[in-house]
Amino acid sequence: MLPWILLTIVALGVLLFGEATARPRLGWIAKPLASVGFLGAAVANGAFETAYGNAVFLALAWSFLGDVLLIPRDSRPAFTFGLISFVVAHLGYLVAFRVLGMDGVWLALTAVGLLVPAALAFRWLRPHLPRGMTGPVVVYIVVITAMVAGSVATWPTVRAPVVLLAAVLFYLSDLAVARQRFVAPGVVNRAVGLPLYYAAQLLFVWTATPPG
């Protein structure tokens, strides 16, 4: 698994270098390679050996597709399909959490608690959303909120803090993506969001055997 993890880390470094030096073309090579790294790491970690691991790999595969679709910076169709890909990825993680076992009470209470940050995120983004994007963004916020709630709901069953941490890091990385796309574009968004995102995916990979 280590060579694949190193591939993700090195490719992420190249990707961040390209962002910092205004060389976006590096992203067309480095970003897919970084994402191939987490796919390879999942296979090497036995993702196909359990139902949970298969669900995690499905989520990673859709994330890979989303990563590629988000490379173009001025293509709204690519961004929209990338958004859809990540919605499916989050649903894949929810399936994985269902396999682990989610406590219904924990799920409901966490979902209610997460309504506050979800509402704040939408209020923050709403004035900046172009026509036609309000609906997709609302759906995305609902799905990623459900994903985080699902990760918390696994705690009574498996008590795997890595799963919770991965879900939270993914959530935070998506806030950076939203800020970049809709609010205040800048290198800092990618400098923060990309490491959070790849850390989240590698943590999910780490659990693919699964956690216990």
C-alpha positions in Angstrom: 0.0 0.0 0.0 2.9 2.4 0.8 3.9 3.0 -2.9 0.4 4.1 -3.7 0.2 6.4 -0.7 3.6 7.9 -1.8 2.2 8.4 -5.3 -0.7 10.4 -3.9 1.6 12.5 -1.6 4.1 13.2 -4.4 1.4 14.0 -7.0 -0.3 16.2 -4.4 2.9 18.1 -3.9 3.3 18.7 -7.6 -0.4 19.8 -7.8 0.1 22.3 -5.0 3.3 23.5 -6.7 1.4 24.1 -9.9 -1.3 26.0 -8.0 1.3 28.2 -6.2 3.2 29.0 -9.4 0.2 29.5 -11.6 0.9 26.4 -13.7 -2.6 24.9 -14.0 -1.4 22.5 -16.7 0.4 20.5 -14.0 -3.0 19.7 -12.6 -4.0 17.7 -15.6 -1.3 15.2 -14.8 -0.8 15.5 -11.1 -4.4 15.4 -9.9 -5.4 12.2 -11.7 -2.2 10.6 -10.5 -2.9 11.6 -6.9 -6.4 10.1 -7.1 -5.1 6.9 -8.8 -2.9 6.6 -5.7 -5.8 6.3 -3.4 -7.5 3.8 -5.7 -4.4 1.7 -5.8 -3.9 1.9 -2.1 -7.5 0.7 -1.5 -6.9 -2.3 -3.6 -3.6 -3.0 -1.9 -5.3 -2.8 1.4 -7.9 -5.4 0.6 -10.9 -3.3 -0.3 -12.4 -6.0 -2.5 -12.3 -8.6 0.4 -15.3 -7.2 2.3 -18.6 -5.6 1.6 -17.5 -2.5 3.5 -14.3 -2.3 1.4 -16.2 -2.6 -1.8 -18.5 0.3 -0.8 -15.4 2.4 0.1 -13.8 1.6 -3.3 -17.0 2.6 -5.1 -17.0 5.9 -3.2 -13.3 6.4 -4.1 -13.9 5.6 -7.8 -16.7 8.2 -8.0 -14.4 10.6 -6.2 -11.7 9.9 -8.9 -14.2 10.8 -11.6 -15.2 13.9 -9.8 -11.6 14.9 -9.4 -11.0 14.7 -13.1 -14.2 16.5 -14.0 -13.2 19.4 -11.6 -9.9 20.0 -13.4 -11.3 22.4 -16.0 -11.8 25.7 -14.3 -14.2 27.4 -16.6 -16.5 24.6 -17.6 -19.9 24.7 -15.9 -21.0 21.3 -17.3 -17.8 19.7 -16.1 -18.3 21.2 -12.6 -22.0 20.1 -12.5 -21.1 16.5 -13.5 -18.2 16.6 -11.0 -20.7 17.7 -8.3 -22.9 14.7 -9.2 -20.0 12.4 -9.1 -19.2 13.5 -5.5 -22.8 13.2 -4.5 -22.6 9.5 -5.6 -19.3 9.2 -3.8 -20.8 10.4 -0.5 -23.7 8.1 -1.0 -21.2 5.3 -1.4 -19.6 6.2 1.9 -23.1 6.1 3.5 -23.5 2.6 2.1 -20.2 1.7 3.7 -21.3 3.1 7.0 -24.6 1.1 6.7 -22.5 -2.1 6.3 -20.5 -1.2 9.4 -23.8 -0.6 11.3 -25.4 2.7 12.0 -27.3 3.4 15.2 -30.6 5.1 14.3 -30.7 7.3 17.4 -27.1 8.5 16.9 -27.9 9.1 13.2 -31.0 11.2 13.9 -29.4 13.3 16.7 -26.3 14.0 14.7 -28.3 14.9 11.6 -30.3 17.4 13.7 -27.1 18.8 15.2 -25.5 19.2 11.8 -28.5 21.2 10.4 -27.0 24.3 12.0 -23.6 24.2 10.1 -25.5 23.1 7.0 -27.8 26.1 7.2 -24.9 28.4 7.8 -23.0 27.0 4.9 -26.0 27.6 2.6 -26.5 31.1 3.9 -22.9 31.8 3.2 -23.0 30.5 -0.3 -26.5 31.6 -1.4 -25.6 35.2 -2.5 -22.8 33.9 -4.7 -24.6 31.1 -6.4 -25.2 31.5 -10.2 -28.6 30.8 -11.7 -29.4 27.1 -11.7 -26.9 26.2 -9.0 -29.0 26.7 -5.9 -30.8 23.3 -6.2 -27.7 21.2 -6.9 -25.8 22.9 -4.0 -28.7 22.3 -1.6 -28.7 18.6 -2.6 -24.9 18.4 -2.1 -25.1 20.0 1.3 -27.8 17.6 2.4 -25.9 14.6 1.1 -22.5 15.5 2.6 -24.3 16.3 5.9 -25.9 12.9 5.8 -22.5 11.3 5.1 -20.9 13.0 8.2 -24.0 12.0 10.3 -23.6 8.4 9.1 -20.0 8.3 10.1 -20.9 9.4 13.6 -23.7 6.9 13.8 -21.2 4.0 13.3 -19.6 4.8 16.6 -21.7 2.6 18.9 -21.0 -0.3 16.5 -17.3 -0.1 15.6 -15.8 2.9 17.5 -13.5 3.8 14.7 -12.3 7.4 15.1 -10.5 7.2 11.7 -13.9 7.0 10.0 -15.2 10.0 11.8 -12.0 12.0 11.1 -12.1 11.1 7.4 -15.7 12.3 7.1 -15.0 15.6 8.8 -11.9 16.3 6.7 -13.9 15.6 3.6 -16.6 18.0 4.7 -14.1 20.7 5.4 -12.4 20.2 2.1 -15.7 20.7 0.3 -16.1 24.0 2.1 -12.8 25.0 0.5 -14.0 23.9 -2.9 -17.2 25.9 -2.5 -15.3 29.0 -1.5 -13.0 28.6 -4.5 -15.9 28.1 -6.9 -18.4 30.6 -5.6 -17.1 33.0 -3.1 -13.4 34.0 -3.2 -11.2 32.2 -5.7 -7.6 32.0 -4.7 -4.6 29.7 -4.1 -5.3 29.5 -0.4 -8.5 27.5 -1.1 -6.6 24.8 -2.9 -3.6 25.0 -0.5 -6.0 24.1 2.3 -8.7 22.1 0.6 -6.6 19.6 -1.4 -4.5 18.3 1.5 -7.7 17.9 3.6 -9.4 16.1 0.7 -6.5 13.6 0.0 -6.0 13.1 3.7 -9.7 12.1 4.0 -9.5 9.7 1.1 -6.4 8.0 2.4 -7.9 7.7 5.9 -10.9 6.0 4.3 -8.5 3.7 2.4 -6.8 2.9 5.7 -10.2 1.6 7.0 -11.0 -0.4 3.9 -10.2 -3.8 5.6 -12.5 -2.6 7.5 -12.1 -0.8 10.9 -12.9 -2.5 14.1 
